[in-house]
Amino acid sequence: MYLKQIELENFKSFGGKMTIPLMEGYLAVTGPNGSGKSNITDAILFVLGPKSSKAMRAGKLTDLIFDGGKTKNRADYTK
């Protein structure tokens, strides 16, 4: 299986819409602490993996919705 891209909308630390293109072959996700690297893996698990909130590092499934942080409003949904 080859994933061409990941499309996020209000998923965990990613507010709004975002498309992450993926190149065929090996993939490395890099960035500073707290930038959302693990949340990209959680997004793949959300679609293809187990539907357990614990598997995606969330206490409950509603924790997967963008919470707004300190400066933005909480989103109503994620997809």
Backbone as ProteinMPNN parsed JSONL, in Angstrom:
{"seq_chain_A": "MYLKQIELENFKSFGGKMTIPLMEGYLAVTGPNGSGKSNITDAILFVLGPKSSKAMRAGKLTDLIFDGGKTKNRADYTK", "coords_chain_A": {"N_chain_A": [[0.84, -1.163, 0.0], [0.498, 2.24, -0.757], [0.544, 5.43, 0.453], [-0.426, 8.465, -0.822], [-0.907, 11.036, 0.102], [-1.728, 12.875, 3.09], [-4.642, 14.144, 4.32], [-5.766, 16.504, 6.499], [-8.122, 17.84, 8.808], [-8.721, 19.957, 11.314], [-7.504, 18.203, 13.171], [-6.257, 17.044, 16.105], [-3.357, 18.704, 16.885], [-3.44, 20.15, 14.563], [-4.994, 22.739, 13.293], [-7.676, 23.772, 11.186], [-7.59, 23.162, 7.586], [-5.262, 20.883, 6.137], [-2.862, 19.567, 3.919], [-0.652, 16.951, 3.564], [1.86, 15.984, 1.587], [3.135, 12.805, 0.58], [6.062, 11.067, -0.194], [6.947, 8.319, -2.305], [8.385, 5.356, -0.986], [10.816, 5.468, 1.602], [10.087, 7.405, 4.529], [10.656, 10.257, 6.47], [9.802, 12.019, 9.319], [10.357, 15.062, 10.625], [11.054, 17.598, 13.081], [10.692, 20.24, 15.547], [10.22, 19.653, 19.121], [6.854, 19.172, 20.074], [5.693, 19.946, 17.672], [3.889, 18.406, 16.255], [4.57, 15.97, 15.093], [4.102, 13.267, 15.963], [1.37, 13.33, 15.85], [0.794, 13.143, 13.173], [1.258, 10.45, 12.646], [-0.751, 9.483, 14.319], [-2.974, 10.365, 12.894], [-2.905, 8.709, 10.637], [-3.343, 6.248, 11.902], [-5.916, 6.769, 12.814], [-7.451, 6.57, 10.515], [-6.692, 4.11, 9.252], [-6.048, 2.271, 11.24], [-6.502, 0.755, 14.524], [-9.526, 1.613, 16.241], [-9.32, 2.592, 18.754], [-9.132, 5.079, 21.221], [-6.971, 5.235, 22.936], [-4.904, 4.082, 21.468], [-4.282, 6.139, 19.811], [-3.165, 7.996, 21.431], [-4.992, 9.481, 23.058], [-7.358, 10.422, 25.523], [-10.093, 10.182, 25.136], [-12.194, 9.861, 22.205], [-13.081, 12.41, 21.399], [-10.959, 13.996, 22.079], [-9.365, 14.066, 19.881], [-10.104, 16.148, 18.309], [-9.196, 19.372, 17.197], [-8.137, 21.554, 19.703], [-7.715, 24.263, 19.925], [-5.805, 25.493, 21.514], [-4.015, 28.1, 23.221], [-4.636, 30.423, 21.876], [-6.593, 30.181, 19.884], [-9.949, 29.195, 18.856], [-11.741, 26.234, 19.876], [-12.271, 23.565, 17.593], [-15.24, 22.335, 15.945], [-15.364, 19.83, 14.831], [-13.554, 17.014, 13.389], [-11.768, 15.606, 10.624]], "CA_chain_A": [[0.0, 0.0, 0.0], [1.24, 3.495, -0.819], [-0.255, 6.622, 0.74], [0.079, 9.603, -1.589], [-0.966, 12.242, 0.914], [-2.599, 12.868, 4.261], [-5.457, 15.356, 4.4], [-6.243, 16.698, 7.866], [-8.934, 19.024, 9.093], [-8.956, 20.095, 12.756], [-7.083, 16.971, 13.839], [-5.317, 17.236, 17.2], [-2.676, 20.004, 16.888], [-3.553, 20.77, 13.242], [-6.243, 23.468, 13.12], [-7.96, 24.073, 9.79], [-7.287, 22.113, 6.605], [-3.85, 20.73, 5.798], [-2.516, 18.41, 3.1], [0.753, 16.582, 3.709], [2.222, 15.043, 0.522], [4.063, 11.748, 0.978], [6.819, 10.526, -1.32], [7.027, 6.864, -2.293], [9.619, 4.849, -0.388], [10.975, 5.777, 3.015], [9.606, 8.717, 4.939], [11.12, 10.734, 7.768], [9.069, 13.187, 9.797], [11.235, 15.752, 11.561], [10.59, 18.897, 13.549], [10.945, 20.468, 16.966], [9.269, 19.09, 20.078], [5.551, 19.824, 20.109], [5.274, 20.451, 16.359], [2.838, 17.566, 15.694], [5.091, 14.797, 14.365], [3.367, 12.063, 16.374], [-0.027, 13.481, 15.444], [0.69, 12.655, 11.793], [1.078, 9.001, 12.792], [-2.085, 9.282, 14.886], [-3.955, 10.562, 11.814], [-2.914, 7.476, 9.836], [-4.025, 5.248, 12.726], [-7.332, 7.146, 12.873], [-8.105, 6.095, 9.292], [-6.372, 2.731, 8.883], [-5.714, 1.409, 12.36], [-7.518, 0.476, 15.537], [-10.349, 2.778, 16.573], [-9.154, 2.872, 20.172], [-8.558, 6.396, 21.485], [-5.668, 5.039, 23.586], [-3.911, 3.806, 20.428], [-3.939, 7.425, 19.199], [-2.708, 8.869, 22.513], [-6.073, 10.375, 23.466], [-8.18, 9.839, 26.568], [-11.365, 9.846, 24.494], [-12.143, 10.223, 20.783], [-13.253, 13.857, 21.212], [-9.648, 14.637, 22.246], [-8.721, 14.144, 18.566], [-10.537, 17.395, 17.674], [-8.328, 20.516, 17.486], [-8.675, 22.246, 20.879], [-7.509, 25.697, 19.821], [-4.651, 25.972, 22.266], [-4.198, 29.317, 24.013], [-4.985, 31.601, 21.081], [-7.647, 29.94, 18.898], [-11.136, 28.508, 19.354], [-11.851, 24.79, 19.649], [-13.021, 23.193, 16.389], [-16.451, 21.548, 16.195], [-15.259, 18.496, 14.231], [-12.307, 16.649, 12.719], [-11.906, 14.579, 9.58]], "C_chain_A": [[0.891, 1.233, 0.0], [0.275, 4.644, -0.557], [0.359, 7.794, -0.006], [0.093, 10.886, -0.772], [-1.868, 12.007, 2.113], [-3.335, 14.2, 4.258], [-6.059, 15.429, 5.795], [-7.15, 17.912, 7.924], [-9.281, 19.003, 10.575], [-8.59, 18.833, 13.532], [-5.981, 17.268, 14.838], [-4.659, 18.614, 17.118], [-2.774, 20.746, 15.557], [-4.922, 21.429, 13.088], [-6.437, 23.832, 11.663], [-7.615, 22.899, 8.896], [-5.796, 22.091, 6.299], [-3.68, 19.471, 4.959], [-1.018, 18.176, 3.218], [1.081, 15.582, 2.606], [3.25, 14.036, 1.034], [4.752, 11.202, -0.263], [6.891, 9.011, -1.19], [8.382, 6.428, -1.746], [9.652, 5.17, 1.092], [10.517, 7.192, 3.302], [10.181, 9.051, 6.307], [10.328, 11.983, 8.121], [9.939, 13.833, 10.861], [10.623, 17.081, 11.956], [10.856, 19.031, 15.031], [9.894, 19.788, 17.846], [7.971, 19.886, 20.041], [5.038, 20.31, 18.775], [4.224, 19.575, 15.681], [3.301, 16.336, 14.943], [4.304, 13.534, 14.705], [1.906, 12.134, 15.958], [-0.246, 13.074, 13.991], [0.494, 11.139, 11.806], [-0.305, 8.69, 13.352], [-3.171, 9.451, 13.827], [-4.047, 9.322, 10.929], [-3.62, 6.364, 10.607], [-5.527, 5.504, 12.779], [-8.093, 6.583, 11.677], [-7.908, 4.595, 9.079], [-6.239, 1.763, 10.051], [-6.857, 1.156, 13.309], [-8.271, 1.751, 15.905], [-10.295, 3.118, 18.059], [-8.531, 4.252, 20.356], [-7.186, 6.27, 22.144], [-4.572, 4.775, 22.563], [-3.444, 5.096, 19.768], [-3.57, 8.464, 20.256], [-3.75, 9.92, 22.894], [-6.899, 9.671, 24.535], [-9.534, 9.386, 26.051], [-11.325, 10.363, 23.065], [-12.33, 11.719, 20.551], [-11.951, 14.62, 21.434], [-8.883, 14.731, 20.931], [-9.088, 15.429, 17.828], [-9.621, 18.526, 18.13], [-8.92, 21.335, 18.629], [-8.437, 23.749, 20.886], [-6.299, 26.227, 20.555], [-4.979, 27.224, 23.055], [-4.759, 30.478, 23.201], [-6.13, 31.41, 20.097], [-8.821, 29.223, 19.546], [-11.079, 27.023, 19.036], [-12.684, 24.546, 18.4], [-14.22, 22.33, 16.781], [-16.319, 20.106, 15.727], [-13.836, 18.259, 13.751], [-12.623, 15.659, 11.616], [-10.578, 14.377, 8.913]], "O_chain_A": [[1.918, 1.266, 0.678], [-0.708, 4.804, -1.28], [1.543, 8.084, 0.164], [0.983, 11.722, -0.925], [-2.662, 11.066, 2.144], [-2.713, 15.261, 4.201], [-6.776, 14.523, 6.22], [-6.97, 18.881, 7.186], [-10.035, 18.147, 11.036], [-9.305, 18.446, 14.456], [-4.892, 17.697, 14.457], [-5.355, 19.618, 17.271], [-2.251, 21.853, 15.429], [-5.904, 20.752, 12.786], [-5.474, 24.166, 10.972], [-7.379, 21.787, 9.368], [-5.15, 23.135, 6.213], [-4.279, 18.436, 5.251], [-0.216, 19.085, 3.0], [0.631, 14.438, 2.671], [4.127, 14.381, 1.826], [4.1, 10.909, -1.265], [6.895, 8.482, -0.078], [9.403, 7.062, -2.015], [8.618, 5.144, 1.759], [10.555, 8.064, 2.433], [10.188, 8.206, 7.203], [10.202, 12.897, 7.307], [10.228, 13.218, 11.888], [9.773, 17.621, 11.248], [11.203, 18.058, 15.699], [8.824, 19.401, 17.375], [7.985, 21.116, 19.985], [4.037, 21.025, 18.734], [3.708, 19.955, 14.629], [2.514, 15.717, 14.227], [3.884, 12.81, 13.803], [1.274, 11.101, 15.738], [-1.357, 12.698, 13.617], [-0.335, 10.609, 11.066], [-0.958, 7.744, 12.912], [-4.182, 8.75, 13.863], [-5.139, 8.929, 10.518], [-4.411, 5.617, 10.03], [-6.319, 4.563, 12.787], [-9.245, 6.168, 11.808], [-8.863, 3.887, 8.758], [-6.312, 0.549, 9.856], [-8.026, 1.316, 12.959], [-7.702, 2.843, 15.878], [-11.143, 3.858, 18.558], [-7.521, 4.567, 19.726], [-6.324, 7.121, 21.927], [-3.431, 5.195, 22.759], [-2.341, 5.152, 19.226], [-3.652, 9.667, 20.007], [-3.43, 11.1, 23.035], [-7.115, 8.461, 24.46], [-10.06, 8.352, 26.463], [-10.501, 11.22, 22.744], [-11.782, 12.252, 19.586], [-11.841, 15.775, 21.022], [-7.856, 15.407, 20.866], [-8.455, 15.768, 16.828], [-9.304, 18.629, 19.315], [-10.07, 21.767, 18.549], [-8.921, 24.44, 21.783], [-5.816, 27.315, 20.242], [-6.11, 27.39, 23.512], [-5.302, 31.423, 23.774], [-6.603, 32.391, 19.522], [-8.702, 28.704, 20.656], [-10.456, 26.605, 18.06], [-13.681, 25.229, 18.167], [-14.211, 21.676, 17.824], [-17.075, 19.243, 16.172], [-13.017, 19.177, 13.71], [-13.633, 14.957, 11.671], [-10.462, 13.557, 8.003]]}, "name": "protein", "num_of_chains": 1, "seq": "MYLKQIELENFKSFGGKMTIPLMEGYLAVTGPNGSGKSNITDAILFVLGPKSSKAMRAGKLTDLIFDGGKTKNRADYTK"}
